[in-house]
């Protein structure tokens, strides 16, 4: 496992457009990396690599670049009306993703079973059709599974 830099990290397996809405990318370009908690970006790569070793398949966040309808699965600007007012999405510490092969439930179970491989995940949302992971600073040393 790679060691995450303490200050700056750029994903290996995700383009910025997969992590930020189109208007934000159009305005900031490569500076969008600054919007994220480096632990979240590192975790996104770890998740991608983990599931890709089980079956060669991508993990998908925003898909607008390829004609899809999703652009708010990663960072959300403060004026975005999707989600909670103080959501971790607006702090760059939350990422929602899906797999064309694995169910969200399967991915949650595998991450919890192998939590040592994902040291920065603090919370995972349960009972949703996507994988919602957080690197939010919360008390405790294990992954918290919470309901929407």
C-alpha positions as protocol buffer text, in pm:
chain_id: "A"
residue {
  index: 1
  type: UNK
  ca { x: 0 y: 0 z: 0 }
}
residue {
  index: 2
  type: UNK
  ca { x: 124 y: 346 z: -89 }
}
residue {
  index: 3
  type: UNK
  ca { x: 165 y: 603 z: 186 }
}
residue {
  index: 4
  type: UNK
  ca { x: -53 y: 907 z: 135 }
}
residue {
  index: 5
  type: UNK
  ca { x: 131 y: 1238 z: 136 }
}
residue {
  index: 6
  type: UNK
  ca { x: 29 y: 1459 z: 425 }
}
residue {
  index: 7
  type: UNK
  ca { x: -47 y: 1761 z: 210 }
}
residue {
  index: 8
  type: UNK
  ca { x: -104 y: 1688 z: -160 }
}
residue {
  index: 9
  type: UNK
  ca { x: -226 y: 1386 z: -354 }
}
residue {
  index: 10
  type: UNK
  ca { x: -352 y: 1344 z: -711 }
}
residue {
  index: 11
  type: UNK
  ca { x: -555 y: 1035 z: -799 }
}
residue {
  index: 12
  type: UNK
  ca { x: -399 y: 775 z: -1023 }
}
residue {
  index: 13
  type: UNK
  ca { x: -726 y: 613 z: -1132 }
}
residue {
  index: 14
  type: UNK
  ca { x: -967 y: 909 z: -1149 }
}
residue {
  index: 15
  type: UNK
  ca { x: -970 y: 1219 z: -1365 }
}
residue {
  index: 16
  type: UNK
  ca { x: -1076 y: 1541 z: -1198 }
}
residue {
  index: 17
  type: UNK
  ca { x: -1392 y: 1550 z: -1408 }
}
residue {
  index: 18
  type: UNK
  ca { x: -1496 y: 1228 z: -1232 }
}
residue {
  index: 19
  type: UNK
  ca { x: -1468 y: 1402 z: -895 }
}
residue {
  index: 20
  type: UNK
  ca { x: -1598 y: 1759 z: -943 }
}
residue {
  index: 21
  type: UNK
  ca { x: -1899 y: 1913 z: -1124 }
}
residue {
  index: 22
  type: UNK
  ca { x: -1841 y: 2049 z: -1473 }
}
residue {
  index: 23
  type: UNK
  ca { x: -1877 y: 2420 z: -1379 }
}
residue {
  index: 24
  type: UNK
  ca { x: -1619 y: 2379 z: -1101 }
}
residue {
  index: 25
  type: UNK
  ca { x: -1377 y: 2197 z: -1332 }
}
residue {
  index: 26
  type: UNK
  ca { x: -1429 y: 2457 z: -1605 }
}
residue {
  index: 27
  type: UNK
  ca { x: -1348 y: 2736 z: -1359 }
}
residue {
  index: 28
  type: UNK
  ca { x: -1056 y: 2582 z: -1167 }
}
residue {
  index: 29
  type: UNK
  ca { x: -910 y: 2308 z: -1387 }
}
residue {
  index: 30
  type: UNK
  ca { x: -615 y: 2133 z: -1220 }
}
residue {
  index: 31
  type: UNK
  ca { x: -657 y: 2349 z: -910 }
}
residue {
  index: 32
  type: UNK
  ca { x: -959 y: 2129 z: -826 }
}
residue {
  index: 33
  type: UNK
  ca { x: -721 y: 1884 z: -656 }
}
residue {
  index: 34
  type: UNK
  ca { x: -697 y: 2148 z: -382 }
}
residue {
  index: 35
  type: UNK
  ca { x: -1066 y: 2103 z: -301 }
}
residue {
  index: 36
  type: UNK
  ca { x: -1016 y: 1755 z: -157 }
}
residue {
  index: 37
  type: UNK
  ca { x: -890 y: 1594 z: 159 }
}
residue {
  index: 38
  type: UNK
  ca { x: -581 y: 1406 z: 36 }
}
residue {
  index: 39
  type: UNK
  ca { x: -690 y: 1106 z: 244 }
}
residue {
  index: 40
  type: UNK
  ca { x: -1012 y: 1083 z: 40 }
}
residue {
  index: 41
  type: UNK
  ca { x: -825 y: 1091 z: -291 }
}
residue {
  index: 42
  type: UNK
  ca { x: -583 y: 824 z: -171 }
}
residue {
  index: 43
  type: UNK
  ca { x: -879 y: 616 z: -48 }
}
residue {
  index: 44
  type: UNK
  ca { x: -1052 y: 649 z: -386 }
}
residue {
  index: 45
  type: UNK
  ca { x: -746 y: 497 z: -553 }
}
residue {
  index: 46
  type: UNK
  ca { x: -730 y: 221 z: -289 }
}
residue {
  index: 47
  type: UNK
  ca { x: -1095 y: 133 z: -349 }
}
residue {
  index: 48
  type: UNK
  ca { x: -1044 y: 130 z: -726 }
}
residue {
  index: 49
  type: UNK
  ca { x: -738 y: -96 z: -695 }
}
residue {
  index: 50
  type: UNK
  ca { x: -901 y: -331 z: -444 }
}
residue {
  index: 51
  type: UNK
  ca { x: -1209 y: -400 z: -654 }
}
residue {
  index: 52
  type: UNK
  ca { x: -1011 y: -406 z: -978 }
}
residue {
  index: 53
  type: UNK
  ca { x: -806 y: -696 z: -840 }
}
residue {
  index: 54
  type: UNK
  ca { x: -1127 y: -894 z: -775 }
}
residue {
  index: 55
  type: UNK
  ca { x: -1258 y: -828 z: -1125 }
}
residue {
  index: 56
  type: UNK
  ca { x: -1120 y: -592 z: -1387 }
}
residue {
  index: 57
  type: UNK
  ca { x: -1384 y: -322 z: -1373 }
}
residue {
  index: 58
  type: UNK
  ca { x: -1389 y: 52 z: -1307 }
}
residue {
  index: 59
  type: UNK
  ca { x: -1532 y: 231 z: -1010 }
}
residue {
  index: 60
  type: UNK
  ca { x: -1747 y: 518 z: -1135 }
}
residue {
  index: 61
  type: UNK
  ca { x: -1814 y: 855 z: -972 }
}
residue {
  index: 62
  type: UNK
  ca { x: -1921 y: 1143 z: -1195 }
}
residue {
  index: 63
  type: UNK
  ca { x: -2003 y: 1032 z: -1549 }
}
residue {
  index: 64
  type: UNK
  ca { x: -2101 y: 1358 z: -1722 }
}
residue {
  index: 65
  type: UNK
  ca { x: -1781 y: 1350 z: -1928 }
}
residue {
  index: 66
  type: UNK
  ca { x: -1915 y: 1040 z: -2106 }
}
residue {
  index: 67
  type: UNK
  ca { x: -2272 y: 1165 z: -2148 }
}
residue {
  index: 68
  type: UNK
  ca { x: -2401 y: 1052 z: -1806 }
}
residue {
  index: 69
  type: UNK
  ca { x: -2614 y: 1254 z: -1568 }
}
residue {
  index: 70
  type: UNK
  ca { x: -2397 y: 1249 z: -1254 }
}
residue {
  index: 71
  type: UNK
  ca { x: -2174 y: 1539 z: -1159 }
}
residue {
  index: 72
  type: UNK
  ca { x: -2222 y: 1573 z: -783 }
}
residue {
  index: 73
  type: UNK
  ca { x: -2089 y: 1240 z: -654 }
}
residue {
  index: 74
  type: UNK
  ca { x: -1766 y: 1398 z: -533 }
}
residue {
  index: 75
  type: UNK
  ca { x: -1709 y: 1761 z: -445 }
}
residue {
  index: 76
  type: UNK
  ca { x: -2017 y: 1984 z: -425 }
}
residue {
  index: 77
  type: UNK
  ca { x: -1990 y: 2362 z: -413 }
}
residue {
  index: 78
  type: UNK
  ca { x: -2136 y: 2539 z: -110 }
}
residue {
  index: 79
  type: UNK
  ca { x: -2434 y: 2666 z: -309 }
}
residue {
  index: 80
  type: UNK
  ca { x: -2529 y: 2316 z: -431 }
}
residue {
  index: 81
  type: UNK
  ca { x: -2880 y: 2222 z: -316 }
}
residue {
  index: 82
  type: UNK
  ca { x: -2811 y: 1845 z: -332 }
}
residue {
  index: 83
  type: UNK
  ca { x: -2746 y: 1686 z: 7 }
}
residue {
  index: 84
  type: UNK
  ca { x: -2711 y: 1832 z: 352 }
}
residue {
  index: 85
  type: UNK
  ca { x: -2603 y: 2189 z: 420 }
}
residue {
  index: 86
  type: UNK
  ca { x: -2281 y: 2084 z: 593 }
}
residue {
  index: 87
  type: UNK
  ca { x: -2222 y: 1765 z: 394 }
}
residue {
  index: 88
  type: UNK
  ca { x: -1870 y: 1631 z: 369 }
}
residue {
  index: 89
  type: UNK
  ca { x: -1915 y: 1656 z: -8 }
}
residue {
  index: 90
  type: UNK
  ca { x: -1883 y: 2033 z: 37 }
}
residue {
  index: 91
  type: UNK
  ca { x: -1558 y: 1987 z: 231 }
}
residue {
  index: 92
  type: UNK
  ca { x: -1404 y: 1739 z: -13 }
}
residue {
  index: 93
  type: UNK
  ca { x: -1411 y: 1451 z: 235 }
}
residue {
  index: 94
  type: UNK
  ca { x: -1689 y: 1236 z: 83 }
}
residue {
  index: 95
  type: UNK
  ca { x: -1715 y: 1038 z: -238 }
}
residue {
  index: 96
  type: UNK
  ca { x: -2007 y: 843 z: -384 }
}
residue {
  index: 97
  type: UNK
  ca { x: -1934 y: 574 z: -642 }
}
residue {
  index: 98
  type: UNK
  ca { x: -2086 y: 276 z: -817 }
}
residue {
  index: 99
  type: UNK
  ca { x: -1960 y: -31 z: -998 }
}
residue {
  index: 100
  type: UNK
  ca { x: -2102 y: -186 z: -1314 }
}
residue {
  index: 101
  type: UNK
  ca { x: -2026 y: -528 z: -1163 }
}
residue {
  index: 102
  type: UNK
  ca { x: -2048 y: -510 z: -782 }
}
residue {
  index: 103
  type: UNK
  ca { x: -2346 y: -400 z: -575 }
}
residue {
  index: 104
  type: UNK
  ca { x: -2299 y: -121 z: -326 }
}
residue {
  index: 105
  type: UNK
  ca { x: -2382 y: -368 z: -48 }
}
residue {
  index: 106
  type: UNK
  ca { x: -2105 y: -604 z: -164 }
}
residue {
  index: 107
  type: UNK
  ca { x: -1854 y: -318 z: -180 }
}
residue {
  index: 108
  type: UNK
  ca { x: -1948 y: -198 z: 170 }
}
residue {
  index: 109
  type: UNK
  ca { x: -1910 y: -550 z: 310 }
}
residue {
  index: 110
  type: UNK
  ca { x: -1570 y: -603 z: 144 }
}
residue {
  index: 111
  type: UNK
  ca { x: -1437 y: -268 z: 264 }
}
residue {
  index: 112
  type: UNK
  ca { x: -1545 y: -340 z: 621 }
}
residue {
  index: 113
  type: UNK
  ca { x: -1398 y: -693 z: 605 }
}
residue {
  index: 114
  type: UNK
  ca { x: -1070 y: -549 z: 477 }
}
residue {
  index: 115
  type: UNK
  ca { x: -1073 y: -223 z: 672 }
}
residue {
  index: 116
  type: UNK
  ca { x: -698 y: -238 z: 735 }
}
residue {
  index: 117
  type: UNK
  ca { x: -654 y: -159 z: 363 }
}
residue {
  index: 118
  type: UNK
  ca { x: -863 y: 156 z: 400 }
}
residue {
  index: 119
  type: UNK
  ca { x: -719 y: 331 z: 707 }
}
residue {
  index: 120
  type: UNK
  ca { x: -873 y: 671 z: 632 }
}
residue {
  index: 121
  type: UNK
  ca { x: -1238 y: 570 z: 589 }
}
residue {
  index: 122
  type: UNK
  ca { x: -1428 y: 688 z: 895 }
}
residue {
  index: 123
  type: UNK
  ca { x: -1789 y: 643 z: 781 }
}
residue {
  index: 124
  type: UNK
  ca { x: -1984 y: 451 z: 518 }
}
residue {
  index: 125
  type: UNK
  ca { x: -2349 y: 515 z: 440 }
}
residue {
  index: 126
  type: UNK
  ca { x: -2563 y: 198 z: 457 }
}
residue {
  index: 127
  type: UNK
  ca { x: -2883 y: 104 z: 271 }
}
residue {
  index: 128
  type: UNK
  ca { x: -2814 y: 313 z: -41 }
}
residue {
  index: 129
  type: UNK
  ca { x: -2753 y: 198 z: -398 }
}
residue {
  index: 130
  type: UNK
  ca { x: -2408 y: 359 z: -415 }
}
residue {
  index: 131
  type: UNK
  ca { x: -2090 y: 341 z: -212 }
}
residue {
  index: 132
  type: UNK
  ca { x: -2063 y: 651 z: 8 }
}
residue {
  index: 133
  type: UNK
  ca { x: -1728 y: 675 z: 189 }
}
residue {
  index: 134
  type: UNK
  ca { x: -1603 y: 952 z: 415 }
}
residue {
  index: 135
  type: UNK
  ca { x: -1270 y: 1057 z: 556 }
}
residue {
  index: 136
  type: UNK
  ca { x: -1449 y: 1291 z: 795 }
}
residue {
  index: 137
  type: UNK
  ca { x: -1277 y: 1348 z: 1129 }
}
residue {
  index: 138
  type: UNK
  ca { x: -1496 y: 1154 z: 1372 }
}
residue {
  index: 139
  type: UNK
  ca { x: -1415 y: 986 z: 1707 }
}
residue {
  index: 140
  type: UNK
  ca { x: -1327 y: 618 z: 1713 }
}
residue {
  index: 141
  type: UNK
  ca { x: -1089 y: 381 z: 1541 }
}
residue {
  index: 142
  type: UNK
  ca { x: -1328 y: 182 z: 1325 }
}
residue {
  index: 143
  type: UNK
  ca { x: -1556 y: 247 z: 1030 }
}
residue {
  index: 144
  type: UNK
  ca { x: -1898 y: 380 z: 1131 }
}
residue {
  index: 145
  type: UNK
  ca { x: -2187 y: 242 z: 925 }
}
residue {
  index: 146
  type: UNK
  ca { x: -2474 y: 491 z: 925 }
}
residue {
  index: 147
  type: UNK
  ca { x: -2824 y: 511 z: 778 }
}
residue {
  index: 148
  type: UNK
  ca { x: -2928 y: 783 z: 531 }
}
